[in-house]
Amino acid sequence: MSSTTATVVAVLAALVVSVLLGRVLVWAVLKRVEPGPAVPGVLRGGAWIGMLERLAITGSVLAGFPEAVAVVLAVKGLGRYPELREAHPDRRSPAAERFIIGTLASYSWAGLCGVVGILVLGKVS
């Protein structure tokens, strides 16, 4: 296997593990924290958004541009703020806690996958 092929395989593997295994990991964390049934309609699209975020974060770390993580976080926060604020304007929202816990678990996993990917890339190139 050539060095270029090994690099492509390593990058794709890191991205796939980040996105797909990250979905299972975040689901497990949220189930542990919030064992009851999920409230329908609260933070719709979260699973898809999470997968895209992990793809962006892991990709940016692998590309040597970890500053992009701040951009992803800002876009997510600004995009979800109105929905989180409307959920319970007079008190702390369970949706906000779910948002924070899920985001932290997702971003931590994506960053870890990026760092492991960089270590693997160092071995194959």
N, CA, C and O atoms as CSV, one atom per row, in Angstrom:
chain,resi,resn,atom,element,x,y,z
A,1,MET,N,N,0.853,-1.174,0.000
A,1,MET,CA,C,0.000,0.000,0.000
A,1,MET,C,C,0.898,1.235,0.000
A,1,MET,O,O,1.830,1.340,0.797
A,2,SER,N,N,0.607,2.153,-0.891
A,2,SER,CA,C,1.428,3.363,-0.985
A,2,SER,C,C,1.143,4.291,0.189
A,2,SER,O,O,0.141,4.152,0.891
A,3,SER,N,N,2.040,5.227,0.376
A,3,SER,CA,C,1.901,6.197,1.464
A,3,SER,C,C,0.645,7.050,1.286
A,3,SER,O,O,-0.048,7.352,2.258
A,4,THR,N,N,0.355,7.437,0.048
A,4,THR,CA,C,-0.836,8.246,-0.219
A,4,THR,C,C,-2.112,7.466,0.086
A,4,THR,O,O,-3.047,8.006,0.677
A,5,THR,N,N,-2.148,6.210,-0.313
A,5,THR,CA,C,-3.317,5.369,-0.045
A,5,THR,C,C,-3.491,5.171,1.455
A,5,THR,O,O,-4.608,5.246,1.967
A,6,ALA,N,N,-2.409,4.923,2.149
A,6,ALA,CA,C,-2.472,4.748,3.600
A,6,ALA,C,C,-2.974,6.017,4.283
A,6,ALA,O,O,-3.730,5.946,5.252
A,7,THR,N,N,-2.561,7.165,3.784
A,7,THR,CA,C,-3.006,8.436,4.351
A,7,THR,C,C,-4.506,8.615,4.152
A,7,THR,O,O,-5.219,8.996,5.080
A,8,VAL,N,N,-4.979,8.339,2.944
A,8,VAL,CA,C,-6.411,8.473,2.648
A,8,VAL,C,C,-7.227,7.518,3.518
A,8,VAL,O,O,-8.269,7.899,4.052
A,9,VAL,N,N,-6.760,6.291,3.659
A,9,VAL,CA,C,-7.458,5.299,4.485
A,9,VAL,C,C,-7.494,5.757,5.943
A,9,VAL,O,O,-8.529,5.639,6.599
A,10,ALA,N,N,-6.392,6.271,6.449
A,10,ALA,CA,C,-6.333,6.732,7.840
A,10,ALA,C,C,-7.285,7.900,8.079
A,10,ALA,O,O,-7.979,7.938,9.095
A,11,VAL,N,N,-7.320,8.845,7.155
A,11,VAL,CA,C,-8.207,10.008,7.293
A,11,VAL,C,C,-9.658,9.556,7.249
A,11,VAL,O,O,-10.456,9.948,8.100
A,12,LEU,N,N,-10.005,8.738,6.267
A,12,LEU,CA,C,-11.388,8.251,6.162
A,12,LEU,C,C,-11.798,7.438,7.381
A,12,LEU,O,O,-12.928,7.556,7.853
A,13,ALA,N,N,-10.890,6.616,7.893
A,13,ALA,CA,C,-11.188,5.818,9.081
A,13,ALA,C,C,-11.457,6.721,10.285
A,13,ALA,O,O,-12.404,6.488,11.036
A,14,ALA,N,N,-10.633,7.742,10.470
A,14,ALA,CA,C,-10.831,8.667,11.592
A,14,ALA,C,C,-12.170,9.380,11.471
A,14,ALA,O,O,-12.874,9.547,12.467
A,15,LEU,N,N,-12.526,9.798,10.269
A,15,LEU,CA,C,-13.793,10.501,10.062
A,15,LEU,C,C,-14.993,9.581,10.301
A,15,LEU,O,O,-15.963,9.984,10.943
A,16,VAL,N,N,-14.935,8.371,9.797
A,16,VAL,CA,C,-16.043,7.428,9.969
A,16,VAL,C,C,-16.214,7.055,11.438
A,16,VAL,O,O,-17.333,7.033,11.950
A,17,VAL,N,N,-15.114,6.764,12.108
A,17,VAL,CA,C,-15.185,6.420,13.537
A,17,VAL,C,C,-15.737,7.603,14.333
A,17,VAL,O,O,-16.562,7.419,15.228
A,18,SER,N,N,-15.290,8.795,14.013
A,18,SER,CA,C,-15.762,9.987,14.704
A,18,SER,C,C,-17.266,10.156,14.539
A,18,SER,O,O,-17.986,10.359,15.517
A,19,VAL,N,N,-17.734,10.072,13.305
A,19,VAL,CA,C,-19.146,10.338,13.022
A,19,VAL,C,C,-20.051,9.217,13.527
A,19,VAL,O,O,-21.001,9.476,14.266
A,20,LEU,N,N,-19.770,7.991,13.140
A,20,LEU,CA,C,-20.691,6.893,13.441
A,20,LEU,C,C,-20.578,6.374,14.867
A,20,LEU,O,O,-21.591,6.203,15.545
A,21,LEU,N,N,-19.366,6.124,15.327
A,21,LEU,CA,C,-19.207,5.660,16.698
A,21,LEU,C,C,-19.537,6.783,17.683
A,21,LEU,O,O,-20.004,6.527,18.793
A,22,GLY,N,N,-19.294,8.010,17.272
A,22,GLY,CA,C,-19.648,9.158,18.103
A,22,GLY,C,C,-21.139,9.246,18.351
A,22,GLY,O,O,-21.574,9.641,19.433
A,23,ARG,N,N,-21.925,8.878,17.347
A,23,ARG,CA,C,-23.384,8.903,17.513
A,23,ARG,C,C,-23.808,7.944,18.614
A,23,ARG,O,O,-24.645,8.281,19.451
A,24,VAL,N,N,-23.229,6.748,18.611
A,24,VAL,CA,C,-23.550,5.747,19.632
A,24,VAL,C,C,-23.074,6.221,21.001
A,24,VAL,O,O,-23.790,6.084,21.993
A,25,LEU,N,N,-21.876,6.775,21.054
A,25,LEU,CA,C,-21.316,7.259,22.320
A,25,LEU,C,C,-22.178,8.367,22.924
A,25,LEU,O,O,-22.497,8.320,24.112
A,26,VAL,N,N,-22.554,9.354,22.128
A,26,VAL,CA,C,-23.362,10.475,22.637
A,26,VAL,C,C,-24.725,9.966,23.090
A,26,VAL,O,O,-25.229,10.393,24.129
A,27,TRP,N,N,-25.327,9.054,22.322
A,27,TRP,CA,C,-26.608,8.478,22.714
A,27,TRP,C,C,-26.482,7.801,24.076
A,27,TRP,O,O,-27.344,7.977,24.936
A,28,ALA,N,N,-25.406,7.023,24.280
A,28,ALA,CA,C,-25.197,6.319,25.547
A,28,ALA,C,C,-25.004,7.299,26.705
A,28,ALA,O,O,-25.535,7.087,27.796
A,29,VAL,N,N,-24.254,8.360,26.469
A,29,VAL,CA,C,-24.045,9.373,27.515
A,29,VAL,C,C,-25.373,10.026,27.886
A,29,VAL,O,O,-25.686,10.175,29.068
A,30,LEU,N,N,-26.153,10.416,26.881
A,30,LEU,CA,C,-27.432,11.068,27.156
A,30,LEU,C,C,-28.411,10.112,27.831
A,30,LEU,O,O,-29.186,10.546,28.683
A,31,LYS,N,N,-28.403,8.840,27.483
A,31,LYS,CA,C,-29.257,7.852,28.143
A,31,LYS,C,C,-28.864,7.690,29.607
A,31,LYS,O,O,-29.721,7.513,30.473
A,32,ARG,N,N,-27.576,7.751,29.871
A,32,ARG,CA,C,-27.076,7.607,31.254
A,32,ARG,C,C,-27.492,8.796,32.104
A,32,ARG,O,O,-27.864,8.640,33.267
A,33,VAL,N,N,-27.427,9.968,31.524
A,33,VAL,CA,C,-27.755,11.196,32.250
A,33,VAL,C,C,-29.264,11.389,32.364
A,33,VAL,O,O,-29.766,11.861,33.383
A,34,GLU,N,N,-29.973,11.019,31.310
A,34,GLU,CA,C,-31.413,11.243,31.223
A,34,GLU,C,C,-32.083,9.919,30.840
A,34,GLU,O,O,-32.397,9.703,29.669
A,35,PRO,N,N,-32.304,9.024,31.825
A,35,PRO,CA,C,-32.769,7.676,31.498
A,35,PRO,C,C,-34.194,7.590,30.973
A,35,PRO,O,O,-34.567,6.561,30.411
A,36,GLY,N,N,-34.997,8.623,31.132
A,36,GLY,CA,C,-36.382,8.592,30.651
A,36,GLY,C,C,-36.461,8.743,29.147
A,36,GLY,O,O,-35.444,8.933,28.480
A,37,PRO,N,N,-37.678,8.658,28.606
A,37,PRO,CA,C,-37.839,8.809,27.158
A,37,PRO,C,C,-37.540,10.243,26.716
A,37,PRO,O,O,-37.793,11.202,27.444
A,38,ALA,N,N,-37.003,10.358,25.522
A,38,ALA,CA,C,-36.703,11.678,24.968
A,38,ALA,C,C,-38.004,12.405,24.675
A,38,ALA,O,O,-38.995,11.788,24.286
A,39,VAL,N,N,-37.997,13.708,24.861
A,39,VAL,CA,C,-39.172,14.527,24.586
A,39,VAL,C,C,-39.220,14.794,23.089
A,39,VAL,O,O,-38.283,15.370,22.537
A,40,PRO,N,N,-40.321,14.378,22.409
A,40,PRO,CA,C,-40.365,14.586,20.963
A,40,PRO,C,C,-40.381,16.069,20.619
A,40,PRO,O,O,-41.010,16.876,21.305
A,41,GLY,N,N,-39.685,16.407,19.556
A,41,GLY,CA,C,-39.675,17.793,19.079
A,41,GLY,C,C,-38.655,18.683,19.738
A,41,GLY,O,O,-38.393,19.782,19.249
A,42,VAL,N,N,-38.059,18.234,20.856
A,42,VAL,CA,C,-37.067,19.063,21.531
A,42,VAL,C,C,-35.731,18.904,20.806
A,42,VAL,O,O,-35.211,17.795,20.680
A,43,LEU,N,N,-35.190,20.005,20.339
A,43,LEU,CA,C,-33.917,20.026,19.637
A,43,LEU,C,C,-33.920,19.047,18.461
A,43,LEU,O,O,-33.047,18.188,18.339
A,44,ARG,N,N,-34.914,19.200,17.614
A,44,ARG,CA,C,-35.019,18.345,16.436
A,44,ARG,C,C,-33.758,18.422,15.589
A,44,ARG,O,O,-33.106,19.464,15.515
A,45,GLY,N,N,-33.431,17.328,14.965
A,45,GLY,CA,C,-32.267,17.286,14.087
A,45,GLY,C,C,-30.948,17.155,14.804
A,45,GLY,O,O,-29.895,17.244,14.173
A,46,GLY,N,N,-30.976,16.947,16.094
A,46,GLY,CA,C,-29.744,16.899,16.876
A,46,GLY,C,C,-28.776,15.819,16.453
A,46,GLY,O,O,-27.565,16.039,16.455
A,47,ALA,N,N,-29.290,14.647,16.087
A,47,ALA,CA,C,-28.405,13.552,15.682
A,47,ALA,C,C,-27.674,13.909,14.389
A,47,ALA,O,O,-26.473,13.669,14.267
A,48,TRP,N,N,-28.395,14.480,13.427
A,48,TRP,CA,C,-27.768,14.870,12.156
A,48,TRP,C,C,-26.788,16.009,12.360
A,48,TRP,O,O,-25.693,16.010,11.798
A,49,ILE,N,N,-27.188,16.975,13.165
A,49,ILE,CA,C,-26.286,18.103,13.444
A,49,ILE,C,C,-25.022,17.591,14.124
A,49,ILE,O,O,-23.917,18.016,13.787
A,50,GLY,N,N,-25.184,16.680,15.079
A,50,GLY,CA,C,-24.033,16.120,15.783
A,50,GLY,C,C,-23.077,15.401,14.851
A,50,GLY,O,O,-21.860,15.541,14.971
A,51,MET,N,N,-23.628,14.629,13.917
A,51,MET,CA,C,-22.755,13.910,12.980
A,51,MET,C,C,-21.981,14.896,12.101
A,51,MET,O,O,-20.790,14.704,11.856
A,52,LEU,N,N,-22.643,15.932,11.635
A,52,LEU,CA,C,-21.965,16.932,10.810
A,52,LEU,C,C,-20.911,17.694,11.613
A,52,LEU,O,O,-19.837,18.007,11.099
A,53,GLU,N,N,-21.224,17.989,12.874
A,53,GLU,CA,C,-20.243,18.667,13.736
A,53,GLU,C,C,-19.006,17.802,13.956
A,53,GLU,O,O,-17.879,18.285,13.852
A,54,ARG,N,N,-19.219,16.532,14.258
A,54,ARG,CA,C,-18.071,15.654,14.469
A,54,ARG,C,C,-17.232,15.531,13.203
A,54,ARG,O,O,-16.003,15.486,13.271
A,55,LEU,N,N,-17.880,15.478,12.066
A,55,LEU,CA,C,-17.160,15.451,10.791
A,55,LEU,C,C,-16.315,16.719,10.634
A,55,LEU,O,O,-15.143,16.647,10.263
A,56,ALA,N,N,-16.913,17.871,10.917
A,56,ALA,CA,C,-16.192,19.143,10.783
A,56,ALA,C,C,-15.047,19.255,11.789
A,56,ALA,O,O,-13.959,19.716,11.443
A,57,ILE,N,N,-15.287,18.841,13.018
A,57,ILE,CA,C,-14.255,18.972,14.056
A,57,ILE,C,C,-13.100,18.016,13.800
A,57,ILE,O,O,-11.939,18.424,13.831
A,58,THR,N,N,-13.409,16.747,13.548
A,58,THR,CA,C,-12.342,15.784,13.283
A,58,THR,C,C,-11.572,16.181,12.028
A,58,THR,O,O,-10.344,16.116,11.998
A,59,GLY,N,N,-12.297,16.591,11.001
A,59,GLY,CA,C,-11.644,17.026,9.765
A,59,GLY,C,C,-10.751,18.226,9.966
A,59,GLY,O,O,-9.656,18.288,9.408
A,60,SER,N,N,-11.205,19.180,10.755
A,60,SER,CA,C,-10.386,20.381,10.977
A,60,SER,C,C,-9.128,20.061,11.786
A,60,SER,O,O,-8.067,20.633,11.537
A,61,VAL,N,N,-9.245,19.155,12.748
A,61,VAL,CA,C,-8.059,18.745,13.518
A,61,VAL,C,C,-7.079,18.015,12.603
A,61,VAL,O,O,-5.875,18.269,12.641
A,62,LEU,N,N,-7.604,17.105,11.781
A,62,LEU,CA,C,-6.734,16.364,10.856
A,62,LEU,C,C,-6.063,17.286,9.842
A,62,LEU,O,O,-4.932,17.043,9.421
A,63,ALA,N,N,-6.772,18.343,9.457
A,63,ALA,CA,C,-6.231,19.287,8.479
A,63,ALA,C,C,-5.266,20.294,9.107
A,63,ALA,O,O,-4.692,21.125,8.403
A,64,GLY,N,N,-5.086,20.222,10.430
A,64,GLY,CA,C,-4.172,21.146,11.096
A,64,GLY,C,C,-4.787,22.507,11.347
A,64,GLY,O,O,-4.069,23.499,11.474
A,65,PHE,N,N,-6.106,22.567,11.421
A,65,PHE,CA,C,-6.812,23.831,11.642
A,65,PHE,C,C,-7.799,23.683,12.802
A,65,PHE,O,O,-9.008,23.811,12.607
A,66,PRO,N,N,-7.285,23.412,14.017
A,66,PRO,CA,C,-8.184,23.193,15.148
A,66,PRO,C,C,-8.978,24.437,15.561
A,66,PRO,O,O,-9.944,24.334,16.317
A,67,GLU,N,N,-8.576,25.595,15.072
A,67,GLU,CA,C,-9.314,26.821,15.380
A,67,GLU,C,C,-10.734,26.756,14.846
A,67,GLU,O,O,-11.616,27.459,15.339
A,68,ALA,N,N,-10.964,25.915,13.839
A,68,ALA,CA,C,-12.305,25.783,13.258
A,68,ALA,C,C,-13.304,25.216,14.261
A,68,ALA,O,O,-14.512,25.374,14.084
A,69,VAL,N,N,-12.817,24.559,15.310
A,69,VAL,CA,C,-13.711,24.034,16.342
A,69,VAL,C,C,-14.491,25.188,16.974
A,69,VAL,O,O,-15.677,25.045,17.271
A,70,ALA,N,N,-13.841,26.314,17.176
A,70,ALA,CA,C,-14.520,27.482,17.744
A,70,ALA,C,C,-15.625,27.976,16.812
A,70,ALA,O,O,-16.677,28.417,17.273
A,71,VAL,N,N,-15.389,27.903,15.520
A,71,VAL,CA,C,-16.400,28.322,14.549
A,71,VAL,C,C,-17.598,27.378,14.612
A,71,VAL,O,O,-18.742,27.832,14.608
A,72,VAL,N,N,-17.350,26.078,14.668
A,72,VAL,CA,C,-18.432,25.095,14.753
A,72,VAL,C,C,-19.243,25.325,16.027
A,72,VAL,O,O,-20.474,25.311,15.992
A,73,LEU,N,N,-18.570,25.533,17.131
A,73,LEU,CA,C,-19.255,25.774,18.399
A,73,LEU,C,C,-20.089,27.050,18.347
A,73,LEU,O,O,-21.221,27.068,18.831
A,74,ALA,N,N,-19.549,28.102,17.772
A,74,ALA,CA,C,-20.281,29.370,17.674
A,74,ALA,C,C,-21.516,29.227,16.796
A,74,ALA,O,O,-22.590,29.717,17.147
A,75,VAL,N,N,-21.370,28.566,15.669
A,75,VAL,CA,C,-22.510,28.385,14.770
A,75,VAL,C,C,-23.600,27.565,15.459
A,75,VAL,O,O,-24.783,27.889,15.357
A,76,LYS,N,N,-23.202,26.512,16.156
A,76,LYS,CA,C,-24.196,25.688,16.848
A,76,LYS,C,C,-24.893,26.483,17.939
A,76,LYS,O,O,-26.118,26.443,18.057
A,77,GLY,N,N,-24.124,27.198,18.728
A,77,GLY,CA,C,-24.713,27.981,19.811
A,77,GLY,C,C,-25.678,29.042,19.303
A,77,GLY,O,O,-26.769,29.211,19.848
A,78,LEU,N,N,-25.277,29.746,18.272
A,78,LEU,CA,C,-26.153,30.777,17.715
A,78,LEU,C,C,-27.387,30.177,17.060
A,78,LEU,O,O,-28.476,30.748,17.127
A,79,GLY,N,N,-27.211,29.024,16.427
A,79,GLY,CA,C,-28.336,28.381,15.765
A,79,GLY,C,C,-29.356,27.812,16.738
A,79,GLY,O,O,-30.553,27.817,16.453
A,80,ARG,N,N,-28.903,27.331,17.866
A,80,ARG,CA,C,-29.802,26.703,18.839
A,80,ARG,C,C,-30.293,27.660,19.929
A,80,ARG,O,O,-31.264,27.350,20.619
A,81,TYR,N,N,-29.658,28.792,20.094
A,81,TYR,CA,C,-30.007,29.699,21.196
A,81,TYR,C,C,-31.489,30.064,21.226
A,81,TYR,O,O,-32.109,29.951,22.284
A,82,PRO,N,N,-32.086,30.498,20.114
A,82,PRO,CA,C,-33.508,30.867,20.184
A,82,PRO,C,C,-34.397,29.701,20.623
A,82,PRO,O,O,-35.331,29.884,21.404
A,83,GLU,N,N,-34.100,28.511,20.120
A,83,GLU,CA,C,-34.899,27.345,20.471
A,83,GLU,C,C,-34.732,26.981,21.949
A,83,GLU,O,O,-35.699,26.598,22.608
A,84,LEU,N,N,-33.529,27.097,22.457
A,84,LEU,CA,C,-33.286,26.794,23.863
A,84,LEU,C,C,-33.927,27.849,24.765
A,84,LEU,O,O,-34.438,27.523,25.836
A,85,ARG,N,N,-33.901,29.079,24.347
A,85,ARG,CA,C,-34.465,30.176,25.137
A,85,ARG,C,C,-35.980,30.080,25.209
A,85,ARG,O,O,-36.566,30.350,26.258
A,86,GLU,N,N,-36.623,29.699,24.112
A,86,GLU,CA,C,-38.083,29.594,24.073
A,86,GLU,C,C,-38.603,28.418,24.882
A,86,GLU,O,O,-39.731,28.464,25.373
A,87,ALA,N,N,-37.814,27.376,25.031
A,87,ALA,CA,C,-38.269,26.157,25.702
A,87,ALA,C,C,-38.739,26.439,27.132
A,87,ALA,O,O,-39.813,25.985,27.527
A,88,HIS,N,N,-37.962,27.169,27.895
A,88,HIS,CA,C,-38.290,27.509,29.284
A,88,HIS,C,C,-37.689,28.872,29.613
A,88,HIS,O,O,-36.652,28.935,30.272
A,89,PRO,N,N,-38.318,29.973,29.168
A,89,PRO,CA,C,-37.702,31.281,29.367
A,89,PRO,C,C,-37.582,31.714,30.833
A,89,PRO,O,O,-36.752,32.562,31.159
A,90,ASP,N,N,-38.406,31.137,31.718
A,90,ASP,CA,C,-38.403,31.567,33.111
A,90,ASP,C,C,-37.532,30.712,34.028
A,90,ASP,O,O,-37.306,31.080,35.181
A,91,ARG,N,N,-37.044,29.583,33.535
A,91,ARG,CA,C,-36.206,28.737,34.388
A,91,ARG,C,C,-35.252,27.926,33.520
A,91,ARG,O,O,-35.296,28.001,32.293
A,92,ARG,N,N,-34.398,27.159,34.167
A,92,ARG,CA,C,-33.402,26.353,33.459
A,92,ARG,C,C,-34.100,25.268,32.635
A,92,ARG,O,O,-34.972,24.555,33.132
A,93,SER,N,N,-33.713,25.163,31.417
A,93,SER,CA,C,-34.347,24.244,30.483
A,93,SER,C,C,-33.670,22.878,30.495
A,93,SER,O,O,-32.443,22.797,30.446
A,94,PRO,N,N,-34.467,21.787,30.561
A,94,PRO,CA,C,-33.873,20.456,30.413
A,94,PRO,C,C,-33.235,20.300,29.032
A,94,PRO,O,O,-32.252,19.575,28.878
A,95,ALA,N,N,-33.790,20.975,28.038
A,95,ALA,CA,C,-33.215,20.927,26.690
A,95,ALA,C,C,-31.827,21.559,26.685
A,95,ALA,O,O,-30.934,21.092,25.977
A,96,ALA,N,N,-31.642,22.618,27.469
A,96,ALA,CA,C,-30.328,23.276,27.528
A,96,ALA,C,C,-29.291,22.347,28.154
A,96,ALA,O,O,-28.151,22.281,27.693
A,97,GLU,N,N,-29.690,21.629,29.208
A,97,GLU,CA,C,-28.760,20.694,29.829
A,97,GLU,C,C,-28.405,19.560,28.868
A,97,GLU,O,O,-27.246,19.155,28.780
A,98,ARG,N,N,-29.400,19.054,28.154
A,98,ARG,CA,C,-29.159,18.003,27.165
A,98,ARG,C,C,-28.228,18.524,26.069
A,98,ARG,O,O,-27.334,17.811,25.612
A,99,PHE,N,N,-28.443,19.753,25.659
A,99,PHE,CA,C,-27.620,20.402,24.639
A,99,PHE,C,C,-26.161,20.481,25.087
A,99,PHE,O,O,-25.255,20.144,24.325
A,100,ILE,N,N,-25.938,20.920,26.306
A,100,ILE,CA,C,-24.577,21.088,26.823
A,100,ILE,C,C,-23.882,19.734,26.981
A,100,ILE,O,O,-22.733,19.574,26.568
A,101,ILE,N,N,-24.567,18.776,27.567
A,101,ILE,CA,C,-23.963,17.459,27.793
A,101,ILE,C,C,-23.674,16.769,26.465
A,101,ILE,O,O,-22.583,16.235,26.264
A,102,GLY,N,N,-24.643,16.779,25.565
A,102,GLY,CA,C,-24.452,16.144,24.261
A,102,GLY,C,C,-23.352,16.800,23.450
A,102,GLY,O,O,-22.557,16.117,22.805
A,103,THR,N,N,-23.305,18.128,23.483
A,103,THR,CA,C,-22.277,18.859,22.751
A,103,THR,C,C,-20.894,18.557,23.311
A,103,THR,O,O,-19.960,18.321,22.545
A,104,LEU,N,N,-20.748,18.561,24.619
A,104,LEU,CA,C,-19.449,18.289,25.228
A,104,LEU,C,C,-18.977,16.865,24.917
A,104,LEU,O,O,-17.808,16.655,24.593
A,105,ALA,N,N,-19.879,15.898,25.015
A,105,ALA,CA,C,-19.508,14.512,24.704
A,105,ALA,C,C,-19.122,14.381,23.231
A,105,ALA,O,O,-18.130,13.735,22.896
A,106,SER,N,N,-19.907,14.994,22.365
A,106,SER,CA,C,-19.668,14.908,20.929
A,106,SER,C,C,-18.351,15.576,20.534
A,106,SER,O,O,-17.562,15.003,19.783
A,107,TYR,N,N,-18.120,16.770,21.036
A,107,TYR,CA,C,-16.900,17.505,20.689
A,107,TYR,C,C,-15.659,16.829,21.259
A,107,TYR,O,O,-14.610,16.808,20.615
A,108,SER,N,N,-15.775,16.281,22.457
A,108,SER,CA,C,-14.632,15.582,23.058
A,108,SER,C,C,-14.264,14.361,22.218
A,108,SER,O,O,-13.088,14.115,21.949
A,109,TRP,N,N,-15.274,13.603,21.807
A,109,TRP,CA,C,-15.025,12.420,20.979
A,109,TRP,C,C,-14.412,12.823,19.643
A,109,TRP,O,O,-13.442,12.210,19.196
A,110,ALA,N,N,-14.967,13.843,19.006
A,110,ALA,CA,C,-14.456,14.274,17.701
A,110,ALA,C,C,-13.016,14.750,17.808
A,110,ALA,O,O,-12.195,14.443,16.944
A,111,GLY,N,N,-12.702,15.502,18.865
A,111,GLY,CA,C,-11.332,15.957,19.057
A,111,GLY,C,C,-10.379,14.796,19.289
A,111,GLY,O,O,-9.270,14.779,18.755
A,112,LEU,N,N,-10.812,13.827,20.088
A,112,LEU,CA,C,-9.998,12.643,20.340
A,112,LEU,C,C,-9.746,11.864,19.044
A,112,LEU,O,O,-8.626,11.420,18.791
A,113,CYS,N,N,-10.785,11.702,18.233
A,113,CYS,CA,C,-10.616,10.997,16.947
A,113,CYS,C,C,-9.641,11.752,16.049
A,113,CYS,O,O,-8.844,11.134,15.343
A,114,GLY,N,N,-9.698,13.077,16.071
A,114,GLY,CA,C,-8.764,13.868,15.279
A,114,GLY,C,C,-7.327,13.693,15.743
A,114,GLY,O,O,-6.422,13.541,14.922
A,115,VAL,N,N,-7.114,13.713,17.036
A,115,VAL,CA,C,-5.768,13.561,17.586
A,115,VAL,C,C,-5.230,12.151,17.303
A,115,VAL,O,O,-4.073,12.000,16.910
A,116,VAL,N,N,-6.057,11.129,17.501
A,116,VAL,CA,C,-5.627,9.757,17.195
A,116,VAL,C,C,-5.337,9.644,15.695
A,116,VAL,O,O,-4.373,8.992,15.294
A,117,GLY,N,N,-6.168,10.277,14.875
A,117,GLY,CA,C,-5.913,10.280,13.433
A,117,GLY,C,C,-4.579,10.896,13.083
A,117,GLY,O,O,-3.873,10.390,12.211
A,118,ILE,N,N,-4.223,11.979,13.745
A,118,ILE,CA,C,-2.927,12.620,13.505
A,118,ILE,C,C,-1.782,11.675,13.897
A,118,ILE,O,O,-0.781,11.577,13.188
A,119,LEU,N,N,-1.939,10.989,15.020
A,119,LEU,CA,C,-0.918,10.030,15.455
A,119,LEU,C,C,-0.772,8.894,14.445
A,119,LEU,O,O,0.347,8.484,14.135
A,120,VAL,N,N,-1.883,8.385,13.934
A,120,VAL,CA,C,-1.838,7.326,12.929
A,120,VAL,C,C,-1.198,7.853,11.645
A,120,VAL,O,O,-0.393,7.160,11.022
A,121,LEU,N,N,-1.547,9.065,11.251
A,121,LEU,CA,C,-0.957,9.659,10.038
A,121,LEU,C,C,0.552,9.797,10.176
A,121,LEU,O,O,1.288,9.622,9.205
A,122,GLY,N,N,1.013,10.112,11.383
A,122,GLY,CA,C,2.452,10.193,11.605
A,122,GLY,C,C,3.155,8.866,11.417
A,122,GLY,O,O,4.323,8.829,11.031
A,123,LYS,N,N,2.458,7.785,11.684
A,123,LYS,CA,C,3.042,6.442,11.525
A,123,LYS,C,C,3.035,5.969,10.075
A,123,LYS,O,O,3.947,5.260,9.651
A,124,VAL,N,N,1.992,6.364,9.298
A,124,VAL,CA,C,1.873,5.850,7.933
A,124,VAL,C,C,2.584,6.700,6.880
A,124,VAL,O,O,2.812,6.242,5.761
A,125,SER,N,N,2.932,7.926,7.237
A,125,SER,CA,C,3.583,8.765,6.219
A,125,SER,C,C,5.089,8.804,6.369
A,125,SER,O,O,5.770,9.467,5.587
